[in-house]
Amino acid sequence: MLAEPYIPPATTTPHVDYTRREIAFGRRGVPKLIEQLSGPVDGKHLALTTLCDTLHDPRNVALALGSGVVEELLRGLADKDVERRRKSIECLLVLSGHAIGREAILGEGSRELSRLFEDQDTTVRLFVYEIYAQISASVGGTEKLLSFNPPRGSSPLVAALLARLPQESLLHQPHILKTLYNLIRFQKTSEVVNQLLIAKPTLLDILVPSLPQLSCREVGVGILNVLAVFGQYKETKAPILAAGVVEKVVAHLSHRCVEIRGAAAGCLMALTIDVEAKRILARDEAVLKRLVQLLEEKDETLVLNVVRVVTNVSEDYRGRFGLHGGLRQLEKLHNSPNSQLANAARRAVEVITWRP
């Protein structure tokens, strides 16, 4: 006797036709959908699905915000039904793509969103991390995120994100890393850096073991970008050198992925501002030879970062002599249509050819 076919459990509300969408005419359409969010359960999912599609039109965003859509969506985040939670957070994600939407979410929902870090559904957590990455992409958004007190029983935002990073999948990690990158980059004091240094485990404890193998492009670039901004503070220079970050990042100058090679060069550009980091590269002939080879690459972002690394390392006399063989390639870059690259190449030549 044949086994009965497996029928997966329903994830939508029964007896509701999700292919039919009746929207009120004109400017009444969006407010009517928002009213339905507080109505009967059977109509909530259909209203959320329709609202999510409607909000993709920028003309409807201001109208929805004026009708109290954020408050209704935040209430939907506490819904026991996973599909309604997904749609509620997806609507908030669409709103976070607009400046006025981010302002509304910051004013009312930052603390509520942080509760969803522990949500059982991976899609809900993914959308939450994307929203935080969107909000933190500006100085004002970062300041407001750092000024909020966490909910009772929760960790501060930086500590909470750091704790979730090793537990999440490769799909979630790029958004967490982007948020941490923005928080470090836009902070006005060393508050975020200090939190990352005293956390258990610290930022370096989590990221450094991942450096030898960066298989995922988005995660690899995210880790290298975070280390680049993290290493610019005086409090972090000694821990970074002690953890061997410079030597591990150098290995990725030969990575098969051009984006990771470019991010590795950008990370070294930031780290070699420190004298000790300069010496590490200047003493390694293989690294100096590799830097000269990378000047022949076609990717302008990669070449620009390499030129700046060359300039930094050439401030050490051993680096100056070791990189002398790259003068011909640097002089070719003087004629680059990219003025930023051409100016950086001229500066590199000046440093290499300088003699006391």
C-alpha angles and dihedrals in degrees: 000000000000118000116249113257116260113252113198117227116266115260096188133066110273122239092029121117105215092186092069118077121179113187126183116248123269123332091353092068101082097040089050091054090050091051089054090059089073093042132085118333094241092062098044098079094047090048091049093048092049093044092052091055092044094053091061085077105081090212090068097049098078091043091052093048091051089053094056099257095152093058091050093047092049089054088051091058089072092054115124091220108091094208093056090048090051093050093045093053091043089056089051089050090055090049091050088064088073127065093231090048092053090049091053093048092048092051096050114010115037094098093043092051092053089062089065093066086092096044114135094225115085094207092055091051091047092055091047092054090048091053092052090049090052094047095046092053091092134055092240093050092050093050092052094046091053093046096058118098112230121247116270110285093016131112123243114275097258093049092045093052092046091051092051095047099081092040097055130082127254088263093061102036098074091060093048090049091048090052092049089047091053094045092052094043098049101037114117094209135028092265097117093043091052091051091051091050097050098039118111104257099022125222091259091049088059102038104037096063088054094054100082092063119033102171099156113069097210094047093044094051090045093052093048093047092050091049090049095057093036091056095056094078122086091228091061103045097084095045091048093052091045091053092053093239095149094055092046093049092049089062090064093062083087096046116136091233114080092207091057091046089052093047091048090053090048091051091050090048089059096040096047091064082085115082095227092052089051090054093051091057096038092056094052111081092188091058092049090050091049092051090054090050092052090059086075093059120116098220106097095204091054093046092048092053091047092050090054091048088051090051092051095046092047089065085076109074093227090053091047092058094040093053095045089101091066095063093098093055092045092051089053089057090059087082095049114133086225101088093196091056093044093052092047090051092051091051091049091053091050092053095045094048095044114117127185 
